[in-house]
Amino acid sequence: MILLSDRDSGWRQAASHLSEGIHIEFDEIEVVFLFSNTIIYVL
């Protein structure tokens, strides 16, 4: 499941917004900070 969080729309499901960004991997959650001020949590 991929959740997309941004400042405008809050939480919503996203399919393909992983084109560019900074990937930080935790134990079970990968957080992708996109350059468009969007945070994607890959659960």
N, C-alpha and C positions, 0 to 999 in steps of 0.2 A: 504494500500500500504506500502510495506517495501522497503526502499532504503538502499543499502550497500555502504559505503564509506571506501576505504582503500588507502594506500599510493601508491599502484602499479597500480590498475586498475581504480581509480577514482570512479565515480558513476555507479552503476548497480543495477538491481533488485535482491533481495535475497529471497529465500523461507524459508530456515531453517538454520539459523546460530545463533540461540538464546539459544544454549545449556548452555553456561556459560558466565558470565559477570556481570557487575555492572549496575543495572537499576536505572536511574534517571528520574522521571516523572515530566514534566512541565504541563502547562495548557492543551495543545493540542498535544504536541510532547513528546514521550518517547524516550530518548536517551540511548542506550545500549553501554557501553564501554567494548568491549571484550578484553580478555587478549592477543589476537594476534594482538594488535594495530589496531583494526578495529572498526569503529564507525557505528552503525546501527541506522537510524532514522525511527521510526514507526509513520507514518503520519495518 
